[in-house]
Amino acid sequence: MRLTAALLCVALAACAKAAPSRTAAGDTLTRRQKDSVLGASRLPGSQGIRGALSAQDSAAARNARLDSIQ
């Protein structure tokens, strides 16, 4: 009887749904927006973030030009 009850508890626990994860109310910025804010700051490494954003913009513009050729 104890074994059956223990197995039933384990089975119910395994089938239980996890609570949905909640994001903070103020966490509505995209990754790009967060990177822009960090890049605009005077923190160490912010120049690298600005450079990466610039490279990403250049690559997106180049891809848009290449897509318009076809």
mmCIF file as Biopython writes it, N, C-alpha, C and O atoms, coordinates in Angstrom:
data_model
#
loop_
_atom_site.group_PDB
_atom_site.id
_atom_site.type_symbol
_atom_site.label_atom_id
_atom_site.label_alt_id
_atom_site.label_comp_id
_atom_site.label_asym_id
_atom_site.label_entity_id
_atom_site.label_seq_id
_atom_site.pdbx_PDB_ins_code
_atom_site.Cartn_x
_atom_site.Cartn_y
_atom_site.Cartn_z
_atom_site.occupancy
_atom_site.B_iso_or_equiv
_atom_site.auth_seq_id
_atom_site.auth_asym_id
_atom_site.pdbx_PDB_model_num
ATOM 1   N N  . MET A ? 1  ? 0.818  -1.191 0.000   1.0 0.0 1  A 1 
ATOM 2   C CA . MET A ? 1  ? 0.000  0.000  0.000   1.0 0.0 1  A 1 
ATOM 3   C C  . MET A ? 1  ? 0.859  1.250  0.000   1.0 0.0 1  A 1 
ATOM 4   O O  . MET A ? 1  ? 0.572  2.210  -0.716  1.0 0.0 1  A 1 
ATOM 5   N N  . ARG A ? 2  ? 1.920  1.239  0.810   1.0 0.0 2  A 1 
ATOM 6   C CA . ARG A ? 2  ? 2.805  2.399  0.861   1.0 0.0 2  A 1 
ATOM 7   C C  . ARG A ? 2  ? 3.514  2.607  -0.472  1.0 0.0 2  A 1 
ATOM 8   O O  . ARG A ? 2  ? 3.694  3.737  -0.926  1.0 0.0 2  A 1 
ATOM 9   N N  . LEU A ? 3  ? 3.910  1.508  -1.085  1.0 0.0 3  A 1 
ATOM 10  C CA . LEU A ? 3  ? 4.601  1.595  -2.363  1.0 0.0 3  A 1 
ATOM 11  C C  . LEU A ? 3  ? 3.688  2.192  -3.421  1.0 0.0 3  A 1 
ATOM 12  O O  . LEU A ? 3  ? 4.121  3.018  -4.224  1.0 0.0 3  A 1 
ATOM 13  N N  . THR A ? 4  ? 2.435  1.782  -3.425  1.0 0.0 4  A 1 
ATOM 14  C CA . THR A ? 4  ? 1.472  2.316  -4.387  1.0 0.0 4  A 1 
ATOM 15  C C  . THR A ? 4  ? 1.262  3.810  -4.163  1.0 0.0 4  A 1 
ATOM 16  O O  . THR A ? 4  ? 1.214  4.581  -5.122  1.0 0.0 4  A 1 
ATOM 17  N N  . ALA A ? 5  ? 1.139  4.216  -2.920  1.0 0.0 5  A 1 
ATOM 18  C CA . ALA A ? 5  ? 0.942  5.626  -2.614  1.0 0.0 5  A 1 
ATOM 19  C C  . ALA A ? 5  ? 2.185  6.442  -3.005  1.0 0.0 5  A 1 
ATOM 20  O O  . ALA A ? 5  ? 2.061  7.552  -3.523  1.0 0.0 5  A 1 
ATOM 21  N N  . ALA A ? 6  ? 3.357  5.900  -2.762  1.0 0.0 6  A 1 
ATOM 22  C CA . ALA A ? 6  ? 4.596  6.600  -3.115  1.0 0.0 6  A 1 
ATOM 23  C C  . ALA A ? 6  ? 4.720  6.741  -4.624  1.0 0.0 6  A 1 
ATOM 24  O O  . ALA A ? 6  ? 5.094  7.803  -5.121  1.0 0.0 6  A 1 
ATOM 25  N N  . LEU A ? 7  ? 4.405  5.668  -5.361  1.0 0.0 7  A 1 
ATOM 26  C CA . LEU A ? 7  ? 4.468  5.728  -6.820  1.0 0.0 7  A 1 
ATOM 27  C C  . LEU A ? 7  ? 3.438  6.708  -7.378  1.0 0.0 7  A 1 
ATOM 28  O O  . LEU A ? 7  ? 3.707  7.407  -8.354  1.0 0.0 7  A 1 
ATOM 29  N N  . LEU A ? 8  ? 2.264  6.757  -6.761  1.0 0.0 8  A 1 
ATOM 30  C CA . LEU A ? 8  ? 1.238  7.693  -7.194  1.0 0.0 8  A 1 
ATOM 31  C C  . LEU A ? 8  ? 1.702  9.139  -6.975  1.0 0.0 8  A 1 
ATOM 32  O O  . LEU A ? 8  ? 1.478  9.997  -7.829  1.0 0.0 8  A 1 
ATOM 33  N N  . CYS A ? 9  ? 2.339  9.407  -5.849  1.0 0.0 9  A 1 
ATOM 34  C CA . CYS A ? 9  ? 2.852  10.755 -5.575  1.0 0.0 9  A 1 
ATOM 35  C C  . CYS A ? 9  ? 3.944  11.140 -6.568  1.0 0.0 9  A 1 
ATOM 36  O O  . CYS A ? 9  ? 3.974  12.272 -7.051  1.0 0.0 9  A 1 
ATOM 37  N N  . VAL A ? 10 ? 4.835  10.211 -6.873  1.0 0.0 10 A 1 
ATOM 38  C CA . VAL A ? 10 ? 5.908  10.477 -7.831  1.0 0.0 10 A 1 
ATOM 39  C C  . VAL A ? 10 ? 5.323  10.729 -9.214  1.0 0.0 10 A 1 
ATOM 40  O O  . VAL A ? 10 ? 5.765  11.636 -9.919  1.0 0.0 10 A 1 
ATOM 41  N N  . ALA A ? 11 ? 4.339  9.939  -9.605  1.0 0.0 11 A 1 
ATOM 42  C CA . ALA A ? 11 ? 3.728  10.109 -10.920 1.0 0.0 11 A 1 
ATOM 43  C C  . ALA A ? 11 ? 3.009  11.453 -11.023 1.0 0.0 11 A 1 
ATOM 44  O O  . ALA A ? 11 ? 3.091  12.123 -12.052 1.0 0.0 11 A 1 
ATOM 45  N N  . LEU A ? 12 ? 2.310  11.846 -9.971  1.0 0.0 12 A 1 
ATOM 46  C CA . LEU A ? 12 ? 1.615  13.133 -9.987  1.0 0.0 12 A 1 
ATOM 47  C C  . LEU A ? 12 ? 2.604  14.298 -10.021 1.0 0.0 12 A 1 
ATOM 48  O O  . LEU A ? 12 ? 2.373  15.302 -10.695 1.0 0.0 12 A 1 
ATOM 49  N N  . ALA A ? 13 ? 3.698  14.153 -9.293  1.0 0.0 13 A 1 
ATOM 50  C CA . ALA A ? 13 ? 4.697  15.218 -9.293  1.0 0.0 13 A 1 
ATOM 51  C C  . ALA A ? 13 ? 5.368  15.349 -10.656 1.0 0.0 13 A 1 
ATOM 52  O O  . ALA A ? 13 ? 5.689  16.457 -11.085 1.0 0.0 13 A 1 
ATOM 53  N N  . ALA A ? 14 ? 5.582  14.233 -11.333 1.0 0.0 14 A 1 
ATOM 54  C CA . ALA A ? 14 ? 6.216  14.265 -12.648 1.0 0.0 14 A 1 
ATOM 55  C C  . ALA A ? 14 ? 5.304  14.873 -13.705 1.0 0.0 14 A 1 
ATOM 56  O O  . ALA A ? 14 ? 5.786  15.454 -14.678 1.0 0.0 14 A 1 
ATOM 57  N N  . CYS A ? 15 ? 4.010  14.747 -13.528 1.0 0.0 15 A 1 
ATOM 58  C CA . CYS A ? 15 ? 3.057  15.248 -14.512 1.0 0.0 15 A 1 
ATOM 59  C C  . CYS A ? 15 ? 2.590  16.676 -14.232 1.0 0.0 15 A 1 
ATOM 60  O O  . CYS A ? 15 ? 1.863  17.259 -15.037 1.0 0.0 15 A 1 
ATOM 61  N N  . ALA A ? 16 ? 2.994  17.227 -13.125 1.0 0.0 16 A 1 
ATOM 62  C CA . ALA A ? 16 ? 2.548  18.569 -12.769 1.0 0.0 16 A 1 
ATOM 63  C C  . ALA A ? 16 ? 3.176  19.596 -13.701 1.0 0.0 16 A 1 
ATOM 64  O O  . ALA A ? 16 ? 4.330  19.456 -14.106 1.0 0.0 16 A 1 
ATOM 65  N N  . LYS A ? 17 ? 2.413  20.624 -14.036 1.0 0.0 17 A 1 
ATOM 66  C CA . LYS A ? 17 ? 2.921  21.684 -14.899 1.0 0.0 17 A 1 
ATOM 67  C C  . LYS A ? 17 ? 3.741  22.653 -14.066 1.0 0.0 17 A 1 
ATOM 68  O O  . LYS A ? 17 ? 3.418  22.938 -12.913 1.0 0.0 17 A 1 
ATOM 69  N N  . ALA A ? 18 ? 4.801  23.150 -14.669 1.0 0.0 18 A 1 
ATOM 70  C CA . ALA A ? 18 ? 5.617  24.161 -14.010 1.0 0.0 18 A 1 
ATOM 71  C C  . ALA A ? 18 ? 4.919  25.508 -14.124 1.0 0.0 18 A 1 
ATOM 72  O O  . ALA A ? 18 ? 4.210  25.771 -15.096 1.0 0.0 18 A 1 
ATOM 73  N N  . ALA A ? 19 ? 5.123  26.340 -13.144 1.0 0.0 19 A 1 
ATOM 74  C CA . ALA A ? 19 ? 4.522  27.671 -13.173 1.0 0.0 19 A 1 
ATOM 75  C C  . ALA A ? 19 ? 5.146  28.469 -14.319 1.0 0.0 19 A 1 
ATOM 76  O O  . ALA A ? 19 ? 6.358  28.402 -14.526 1.0 0.0 19 A 1 
ATOM 77  N N  . PRO A ? 20 ? 4.342  29.215 -15.057 1.0 0.0 20 A 1 
ATOM 78  C CA . PRO A ? 20 ? 4.910  29.992 -16.158 1.0 0.0 20 A 1 
ATOM 79  C C  . PRO A ? 20 ? 5.873  31.043 -15.632 1.0 0.0 20 A 1 
ATOM 80  O O  . PRO A ? 20 ? 5.627  31.683 -14.610 1.0 0.0 20 A 1 
ATOM 81  N N  . SER A ? 21 ? 6.977  31.207 -16.355 1.0 0.0 21 A 1 
ATOM 82  C CA . SER A ? 21 ? 7.952  32.196 -15.909 1.0 0.0 21 A 1 
ATOM 83  C C  . SER A ? 21 ? 7.430  33.593 -16.215 1.0 0.0 21 A 1 
ATOM 84  O O  . SER A ? 21 ? 6.833  33.836 -17.263 1.0 0.0 21 A 1 
ATOM 85  N N  . ARG A ? 22 ? 7.661  34.477 -15.304 1.0 0.0 22 A 1 
ATOM 86  C CA . ARG A ? 22 ? 7.183  35.841 -15.459 1.0 0.0 22 A 1 
ATOM 87  C C  . ARG A ? 22 ? 8.370  36.751 -15.686 1.0 0.0 22 A 1 
ATOM 88  O O  . ARG A ? 22 ? 9.428  36.574 -15.082 1.0 0.0 22 A 1 
ATOM 89  N N  . THR A ? 23 ? 8.192  37.718 -16.554 1.0 0.0 23 A 1 
ATOM 90  C CA . THR A ? 23 ? 9.242  38.706 -16.753 1.0 0.0 23 A 1 
ATOM 91  C C  . THR A ? 23 ? 8.910  39.923 -15.920 1.0 0.0 23 A 1 
ATOM 92  O O  . THR A ? 23 ? 7.754  40.163 -15.573 1.0 0.0 23 A 1 
ATOM 93  N N  . ALA A ? 24 ? 9.906  40.661 -15.616 1.0 0.0 24 A 1 
ATOM 94  C CA . ALA A ? 24 ? 9.692  41.871 -14.842 1.0 0.0 24 A 1 
ATOM 95  C C  . ALA A ? 24 ? 8.844  42.846 -15.647 1.0 0.0 24 A 1 
ATOM 96  O O  . ALA A ? 24 ? 8.904  42.861 -16.876 1.0 0.0 24 A 1 
ATOM 97  N N  . ALA A ? 25 ? 8.070  43.641 -14.964 1.0 0.0 25 A 1 
ATOM 98  C CA . ALA A ? 25 ? 7.162  44.566 -15.634 1.0 0.0 25 A 1 
ATOM 99  C C  . ALA A ? 25 ? 7.919  45.561 -16.503 1.0 0.0 25 A 1 
ATOM 100 O O  . ALA A ? 25 ? 7.411  45.957 -17.552 1.0 0.0 25 A 1 
ATOM 101 N N  . GLY A ? 26 ? 9.110  45.975 -16.104 1.0 0.0 26 A 1 
ATOM 102 C CA . GLY A ? 26 ? 9.877  46.952 -16.858 1.0 0.0 26 A 1 
ATOM 103 C C  . GLY A ? 26 ? 10.772 46.337 -17.918 1.0 0.0 26 A 1 
ATOM 104 O O  . GLY A ? 26 ? 11.500 47.061 -18.597 1.0 0.0 26 A 1 
ATOM 105 N N  . ASP A ? 27 ? 10.739 45.025 -18.077 1.0 0.0 27 A 1 
ATOM 106 C CA . ASP A ? 27 ? 11.617 44.340 -19.017 1.0 0.0 27 A 1 
ATOM 107 C C  . ASP A ? 27 ? 10.931 44.214 -20.376 1.0 0.0 27 A 1 
ATOM 108 O O  . ASP A ? 27 ? 10.587 43.115 -20.811 1.0 0.0 27 A 1 
ATOM 109 N N  . THR A ? 28 ? 10.740 45.343 -21.029 1.0 0.0 28 A 1 
ATOM 110 C CA . THR A ? 28 ? 10.059 45.318 -22.324 1.0 0.0 28 A 1 
ATOM 111 C C  . THR A ? 28 ? 10.990 45.717 -23.459 1.0 0.0 28 A 1 
ATOM 112 O O  . THR A ? 28 ? 10.547 45.811 -24.603 1.0 0.0 28 A 1 
ATOM 113 N N  . LEU A ? 29 ? 12.259 45.953 -23.179 1.0 0.0 29 A 1 
ATOM 114 C CA . LEU A ? 29 ? 13.202 46.341 -24.210 1.0 0.0 29 A 1 
ATOM 115 C C  . LEU A ? 29 ? 13.688 45.125 -24.987 1.0 0.0 29 A 1 
ATOM 116 O O  . LEU A ? 29 ? 13.829 44.035 -24.432 1.0 0.0 29 A 1 
ATOM 117 N N  . THR A ? 30 ? 13.940 45.324 -26.272 1.0 0.0 30 A 1 
ATOM 118 C CA . THR A ? 30 ? 14.509 44.256 -27.074 1.0 0.0 30 A 1 
ATOM 119 C C  . THR A ? 30 ? 16.002 44.160 -26.780 1.0 0.0 30 A 1 
ATOM 120 O O  . THR A ? 30 ? 16.571 45.037 -26.129 1.0 0.0 30 A 1 
ATOM 121 N N  . ARG A ? 31 ? 16.622 43.110 -27.254 1.0 0.0 31 A 1 
ATOM 122 C CA . ARG A ? 31 ? 18.059 42.929 -27.050 1.0 0.0 31 A 1 
ATOM 123 C C  . ARG A ? 31 ? 18.822 44.078 -27.699 1.0 0.0 31 A 1 
ATOM 124 O O  . ARG A ? 31 ? 19.800 44.573 -27.137 1.0 0.0 31 A 1 
ATOM 125 N N  . ARG A ? 32 ? 18.383 44.499 -28.869 1.0 0.0 32 A 1 
ATOM 126 C CA . ARG A ? 32 ? 19.032 45.599 -29.584 1.0 0.0 32 A 1 
ATOM 127 C C  . ARG A ? 32 ? 18.950 46.894 -28.773 1.0 0.0 32 A 1 
ATOM 128 O O  . ARG A ? 32 ? 19.928 47.636 -28.682 1.0 0.0 32 A 1 
ATOM 129 N N  . GLN A ? 33 ? 17.787 47.161 -28.187 1.0 0.0 33 A 1 
ATOM 130 C CA . GLN A ? 33 ? 17.615 48.368 -27.392 1.0 0.0 33 A 1 
ATOM 131 C C  . GLN A ? 33 ? 18.494 48.337 -26.148 1.0 0.0 33 A 1 
ATOM 132 O O  . GLN A ? 33 ? 19.080 49.353 -25.773 1.0 0.0 33 A 1 
ATOM 133 N N  . LYS A ? 34 ? 18.584 47.193 -25.519 1.0 0.0 34 A 1 
ATOM 134 C CA . LYS A ? 34 ? 19.446 47.070 -24.340 1.0 0.0 34 A 1 
ATOM 135 C C  . LYS A ? 34 ? 20.902 47.303 -24.713 1.0 0.0 34 A 1 
ATOM 136 O O  . LYS A ? 34 ? 21.635 47.977 -23.990 1.0 0.0 34 A 1 
ATOM 137 N N  . ASP A ? 35 ? 21.321 46.737 -25.858 1.0 0.0 35 A 1 
ATOM 138 C CA . ASP A ? 35 ? 22.692 46.936 -26.298 1.0 0.0 35 A 1 
ATOM 139 C C  . ASP A ? 35 ? 22.957 48.398 -26.647 1.0 0.0 35 A 1 
ATOM 140 O O  . ASP A ? 35 ? 24.051 48.904 -26.397 1.0 0.0 35 A 1 
ATOM 141 N N  . SER A ? 36 ? 21.970 49.076 -27.219 1.0 0.0 36 A 1 
ATOM 142 C CA . SER A ? 36 ? 22.137 50.494 -27.542 1.0 0.0 36 A 1 
ATOM 143 C C  . SER A ? 36 ? 22.309 51.324 -26.280 1.0 0.0 36 A 1 
ATOM 144 O O  . SER A ? 36 ? 23.125 52.246 -26.244 1.0 0.0 36 A 1 
ATOM 145 N N  . VAL A ? 37 ? 21.551 51.002 -25.259 1.0 0.0 37 A 1 
ATOM 146 C CA . VAL A ? 37 ? 21.675 51.728 -23.992 1.0 0.0 37 A 1 
ATOM 147 C C  . VAL A ? 37 ? 23.056 51.495 -23.392 1.0 0.0 37 A 1 
ATOM 148 O O  . VAL A ? 37 ? 23.696 52.436 -22.922 1.0 0.0 37 A 1 
ATOM 149 N N  . LEU A ? 38 ? 23.516 50.253 -23.404 1.0 0.0 38 A 1 
ATOM 150 C CA . LEU A ? 38 ? 24.849 49.952 -22.863 1.0 0.0 38 A 1 
ATOM 151 C C  . LEU A ? 38 ? 25.936 50.615 -23.702 1.0 0.0 38 A 1 
ATOM 152 O O  . LEU A ? 38 ? 26.920 51.117 -23.158 1.0 0.0 38 A 1 
ATOM 153 N N  . GLY A ? 39 ? 25.764 50.620 -25.029 1.0 0.0 39 A 1 
ATOM 154 C CA . GLY A ? 39 ? 26.750 51.239 -25.894 1.0 0.0 39 A 1 
ATOM 155 C C  . GLY A ? 39 ? 26.844 52.738 -25.693 1.0 0.0 39 A 1 
ATOM 156 O O  . GLY A ? 39 ? 27.916 53.319 -25.860 1.0 0.0 39 A 1 
ATOM 157 N N  . ALA A ? 40 ? 25.741 53.371 -25.340 1.0 0.0 40 A 1 
ATOM 158 C CA . ALA A ? 40 ? 25.729 54.811 -25.121 1.0 0.0 40 A 1 
ATOM 159 C C  . ALA A ? 40 ? 26.305 55.190 -23.755 1.0 0.0 40 A 1 
ATOM 160 O O  . ALA A ? 40 ? 26.599 56.360 -23.512 1.0 0.0 40 A 1 
ATOM 161 N N  . SER A ? 41 ? 26.465 54.231 -22.883 1.0 0.0 41 A 1 
ATOM 162 C CA . SER A ? 41 ? 26.985 54.528 -21.545 1.0 0.0 41 A 1 
ATOM 163 C C  . SER A ? 41 ? 28.500 54.704 -21.604 1.0 0.0 41 A 1 
ATOM 164 O O  . SER A ? 41 ? 29.126 54.487 -22.642 1.0 0.0 41 A 1 
ATOM 165 N N  . ARG A ? 42 ? 29.065 55.095 -20.492 1.0 0.0 42 A 1 
ATOM 166 C CA . ARG A ? 42 ? 30.512 55.264 -20.413 1.0 0.0 42 A 1 
ATOM 167 C C  . ARG A ? 42 ? 31.166 54.097 -19.671 1.0 0.0 42 A 1 
ATOM 168 O O  . ARG A ? 42 ? 32.268 54.233 -19.140 1.0 0.0 42 A 1 
ATOM 169 N N  . LEU A ? 43 ? 30.489 52.962 -19.637 1.0 0.0 43 A 1 
ATOM 170 C CA . LEU A ? 43 ? 31.032 51.783 -18.978 1.0 0.0 43 A 1 
ATOM 171 C C  . LEU A ? 43 ? 32.192 51.215 -19.783 1.0 0.0 43 A 1 
ATOM 172 O O  . LEU A ? 43 ? 32.250 51.391 -20.999 1.0 0.0 43 A 1 
ATOM 173 N N  . PRO A ? 44 ? 33.117 50.532 -19.108 1.0 0.0 44 A 1 
ATOM 174 C CA . PRO A ? 44 ? 34.195 49.878 -19.852 1.0 0.0 44 A 1 
ATOM 175 C C  . PRO A ? 44 ? 33.613 48.830 -20.808 1.0 0.0 44 A 1 
ATOM 176 O O  . PRO A ? 44 ? 32.760 48.032 -20.418 1.0 0.0 44 A 1 
ATOM 177 N N  . GLY A ? 45 ? 34.070 48.839 -22.031 1.0 0.0 45 A 1 
ATOM 178 C CA . GLY A ? 45 ? 33.577 47.896 -23.023 1.0 0.0 45 A 1 
ATOM 179 C C  . GLY A ? 45 ? 32.432 48.424 -23.860 1.0 0.0 45 A 1 
ATOM 180 O O  . GLY A ? 45 ? 31.992 47.758 -24.797 1.0 0.0 45 A 1 
ATOM 181 N N  . SER A ? 46 ? 31.943 49.611 -23.538 1.0 0.0 46 A 1 
ATOM 182 C CA . SER A ? 46 ? 30.813 50.140 -24.296 1.0 0.0 46 A 1 
ATOM 183 C C  . SER A ? 46 ? 31.215 50.492 -25.723 1.0 0.0 46 A 1 
ATOM 184 O O  . SER A ? 46 ? 30.378 50.463 -26.626 1.0 0.0 46 A 1 
ATOM 185 N N  . GLN A ? 47 ? 32.472 50.821 -25.933 1.0 0.0 47 A 1 
ATOM 186 C CA . GLN A ? 47 ? 32.936 51.114 -27.291 1.0 0.0 47 A 1 
ATOM 187 C C  . GLN A ? 47 ? 32.861 49.857 -28.153 1.0 0.0 47 A 1 
ATOM 188 O O  . GLN A ? 47 ? 32.548 49.940 -29.341 1.0 0.0 47 A 1 
ATOM 189 N N  . GLY A ? 48 ? 33.141 48.708 -27.575 1.0 0.0 48 A 1 
ATOM 190 C CA . GLY A ? 48 ? 33.026 47.449 -28.308 1.0 0.0 48 A 1 
ATOM 191 C C  . GLY A ? 48 ? 31.594 47.140 -28.686 1.0 0.0 48 A 1 
ATOM 192 O O  . GLY A ? 48 ? 31.329 46.608 -29.764 1.0 0.0 48 A 1 
ATOM 193 N N  . ILE A ? 49 ? 30.673 47.471 -27.804 1.0 0.0 49 A 1 
ATOM 194 C CA . ILE A ? 49 ? 29.255 47.256 -28.090 1.0 0.0 49 A 1 
ATOM 195 C C  . ILE A ? 49 ? 28.819 48.161 -29.234 1.0 0.0 49 A 1 
ATOM 196 O O  . ILE A ? 49 ? 28.093 47.733 -30.132 1.0 0.0 49 A 1 
ATOM 197 N N  . ARG A ? 50 ? 29.270 49.427 -29.197 1.0 0.0 50 A 1 
ATOM 198 C CA . ARG A ? 50 ? 28.943 50.346 -30.292 1.0 0.0 50 A 1 
ATOM 199 C C  . ARG A ? 50 ? 29.503 49.834 -31.611 1.0 0.0 50 A 1 
ATOM 200 O O  . ARG A ? 50 ? 28.836 49.914 -32.642 1.0 0.0 50 A 1 
ATOM 201 N N  . GLY A ? 51 ? 30.718 49.312 -31.583 1.0 0.0 51 A 1 
ATOM 202 C CA . GLY A ? 51 ? 31.327 48.764 -32.794 1.0 0.0 51 A 1 
ATOM 203 C C  . GLY A ? 51 ? 30.556 47.569 -33.324 1.0 0.0 51 A 1 
ATOM 204 O O  . GLY A ? 51 ? 30.373 47.427 -34.532 1.0 0.0 51 A 1 
ATOM 205 N N  . ALA A ? 52 ? 30.107 46.711 -32.421 1.0 0.0 52 A 1 
ATOM 206 C CA . ALA A ? 52 ? 29.339 45.540 -32.847 1.0 0.0 52 A 1 
ATOM 207 C C  . ALA A ? 52 ? 27.995 45.953 -33.436 1.0 0.0 52 A 1 
ATOM 208 O O  . ALA A ? 52 ? 27.543 45.372 -34.423 1.0 0.0 52 A 1 
ATOM 209 N N  . LEU A ? 53 ? 27.363 46.946 -32.839 1.0 0.0 53 A 1 
ATOM 210 C CA . LEU A ? 53 ? 26.093 47.429 -33.387 1.0 0.0 53 A 1 
ATOM 211 C C  . LEU A ? 53 ? 26.293 48.059 -34.759 1.0 0.0 53 A 1 
ATOM 212 O O  . LEU A ? 53 ? 25.466 47.891 -35.655 1.0 0.0 53 A 1 
ATOM 213 N N  . SER A ? 54 ? 27.393 48.783 -34.919 1.0 0.0 54 A 1 
ATOM 214 C CA . SER A ? 54 ? 27.703 49.392 -36.209 1.0 0.0 54 A 1 
ATOM 215 C C  . SER A ? 54 ? 27.948 48.317 -37.268 1.0 0.0 54 A 1 
ATOM 216 O O  . SER A ? 54 ? 27.466 48.433 -38.395 1.0 0.0 54 A 1 
ATOM 217 N N  . ALA A ? 55 ? 28.689 47.280 -36.911 1.0 0.0 55 A 1 
ATOM 218 C CA . ALA A ? 55 ? 28.948 46.182 -37.841 1.0 0.0 55 A 1 
ATOM 219 C C  . ALA A ? 55 ? 27.660 45.463 -38.204 1.0 0.0 55 A 1 
ATOM 220 O O  . ALA A ? 55 ? 27.473 45.058 -39.351 1.0 0.0 55 A 1 
ATOM 221 N N  . GLN A ? 56 ? 26.776 45.303 -37.235 1.0 0.0 56 A 1 
ATOM 222 C CA . GLN A ? 56 ? 25.493 44.655 -37.501 1.0 0.0 56 A 1 
ATOM 223 C C  . GLN A ? 56 ? 24.654 45.503 -38.459 1.0 0.0 56 A 1 
ATOM 224 O O  . GLN A ? 56 ? 24.016 44.970 -39.367 1.0 0.0 56 A 1 
ATOM 225 N N  . ASP A ? 57 ? 24.656 46.814 -38.256 1.0 0.0 57 A 1 
ATOM 226 C CA . ASP A ? 57 ? 23.927 47.706 -39.151 1.0 0.0 57 A 1 
ATOM 227 C C  . ASP A ? 57 ? 24.495 47.659 -40.568 1.0 0.0 57 A 1 
ATOM 228 O O  . ASP A ? 57 ? 23.747 47.635 -41.546 1.0 0.0 57 A 1 
ATOM 229 N N  . SER A ? 58 ? 25.822 47.646 -40.668 1.0 0.0 58 A 1 
ATOM 230 C CA . SER A ? 58 ? 26.469 47.594 -41.981 1.0 0.0 58 A 1 
ATOM 231 C C  . SER A ? 58 ? 26.127 46.293 -42.704 1.0 0.0 58 A 1 
ATOM 232 O O  . SER A ? 58 ? 25.843 46.301 -43.901 1.0 0.0 58 A 1 
ATOM 233 N N  . ALA A ? 59 ? 26.154 45.184 -41.980 1.0 0.0 59 A 1 
ATOM 234 C CA . ALA A ? 59 ? 25.834 43.897 -42.588 1.0 0.0 59 A 1 
ATOM 235 C C  . ALA A ? 59 ? 24.376 43.843 -43.023 1.0 0.0 59 A 1 
ATOM 236 O O  . ALA A ? 59 ? 24.066 43.296 -44.081 1.0 0.0 59 A 1 
ATOM 237 N N  . ALA A ? 60 ? 23.477 44.405 -42.216 1.0 0.0 60 A 1 
ATOM 238 C CA . ALA A ? 60 ? 22.062 44.420 -42.589 1.0 0.0 60 A 1 
ATOM 239 C C  . ALA A ? 60 ? 21.827 45.280 -43.822 1.0 0.0 60 A 1 
ATOM 240 O O  . ALA A ? 60 ? 21.034 44.920 -44.691 1.0 0.0 60 A 1 
ATOM 241 N N  . ALA A ? 61 ? 22.519 46.423 -43.902 1.0 0.0 61 A 1 
ATOM 242 C CA . ALA A ? 61 ? 22.377 47.294 -45.069 1.0 0.0 61 A 1 
ATOM 243 C C  . ALA A ? 61 ? 22.928 46.606 -46.318 1.0 0.0 61 A 1 
ATOM 244 O O  . ALA A ? 61 ? 22.339 46.693 -47.395 1.0 0.0 61 A 1 
ATOM 245 N N  . ARG A ? 62 ? 24.052 45.929 -46.165 1.0 0.0 62 A 1 
ATOM 246 C CA . ARG A ? 62 ? 24.640 45.218 -47.311 1.0 0.0 62 A 1 
ATOM 247 C C  . ARG A ? 62 ? 23.711 44.102 -47.780 1.0 0.0 62 A 1 
ATOM 248 O O  . ARG A ? 62 ? 23.511 43.923 -48.981 1.0 0.0 62 A 1 
ATOM 249 N N  . ASN A ? 63 ? 23.151 43.361 -46.846 1.0 0.0 63 A 1 
ATOM 250 C CA . ASN A ? 63 ? 22.225 42.291 -47.224 1.0 0.0 63 A 1 
ATOM 251 C C  . ASN A ? 63 ? 20.985 42.851 -47.903 1.0 0.0 63 A 1 
ATOM 252 O O  . ASN A ? 63 ? 20.461 42.240 -48.835 1.0 0.0 63 A 1 
ATOM 253 N N  . ALA A ? 64 ? 20.511 44.000 -47.451 1.0 0.0 64 A 1 
ATOM 254 C CA . ALA A ? 64 ? 19.347 44.612 -48.089 1.0 0.0 64 A 1 
ATOM 255 C C  . ALA A ? 64 ? 19.675 45.029 -49.523 1.0 0.0 64 A 1 
ATOM 256 O O  . ALA A ? 64 ? 18.850 44.867 -50.422 1.0 0.0 64 A 1 
ATOM 257 N N  . ARG A ? 65 ? 20.887 45.569 -49.735 1.0 0.0 65 A 1 
ATOM 258 C CA . ARG A ? 65 ? 21.297 45.933 -51.089 1.0 0.0 65 A 1 
ATOM 259 C C  . ARG A ? 65 ? 21.407 44.701 -51.979 1.0 0.0 65 A 1 
ATOM 260 O O  . ARG A ? 65 ? 20.982 44.726 -53.134 1.0 0.0 65 A 1 
ATOM 261 N N  . LEU A ? 66 ? 21.980 43.616 -51.440 1.0 0.0 66 A 1 
ATOM 262 C CA . LEU A ? 66 ? 22.109 42.392 -52.228 1.0 0.0 66 A 1 
ATOM 263 C C  . LEU A ? 66 ? 20.745 41.781 -52.544 1.0 0.0 66 A 1 
ATOM 264 O O  . LEU A ? 66 ? 20.544 41.240 -53.631 1.0 0.0 66 A 1 
ATOM 265 N N  . ASP A ? 67 ? 19.821 41.864 -51.614 1.0 0.0 67 A 1 
ATOM 266 C CA . ASP A ? 67 ? 18.483 41.315 -51.855 1.0 0.0 67 A 1 
ATOM 267 C C  . ASP A ? 67 ? 17.736 42.123 -52.912 1.0 0.0 67 A 1 
ATOM 268 O O  . ASP A ? 67 ? 16.917 41.571 -53.647 1.0 0.0 67 A 1 
ATOM 269 N N  . SER A ? 68 ? 18.009 43.423 -52.997 1.0 0.0 68 A 1 
ATOM 270 C CA . SER A ? 68 ? 17.303 44.236 -53.975 1.0 0.0 68 A 1 
ATOM 271 C C  . SER A ? 68 ? 17.809 44.015 -55.390 1.0 0.0 68 A 1 
ATOM 272 O O  . SER A ? 68 ? 17.110 44.338 -56.351 1.0 0.0 68 A 1 
ATOM 273 N N  . ILE A ? 69 ? 19.021 43.466 -55.539 1.0 0.0 69 A 1 
ATOM 274 C CA . ILE A ? 69 ? 19.584 43.179 -56.869 1.0 0.0 69 A 1 
ATOM 275 C C  . ILE A ? 69 ? 18.850 42.031 -57.518 1.0 0.0 69 A 1 
ATOM 276 O O  . ILE A ? 69 ? 18.607 42.064 -58.724 1.0 0.0 69 A 1 
ATOM 277 N N  . GLN A ? 70 ? 18.502 41.051 -56.782 1.0 0.0 70 A 1 
ATOM 278 C CA . GLN A ? 70 ? 17.896 39.843 -57.357 1.0 0.0 70 A 1 
ATOM 279 C C  . GLN A ? 70 ? 16.522 40.067 -57.779 1.0 0.0 70 A 1 
ATOM 280 O O  . GLN A ? 70 ? 15.873 39.150 -58.282 1.0 0.0 70 A 1 
#
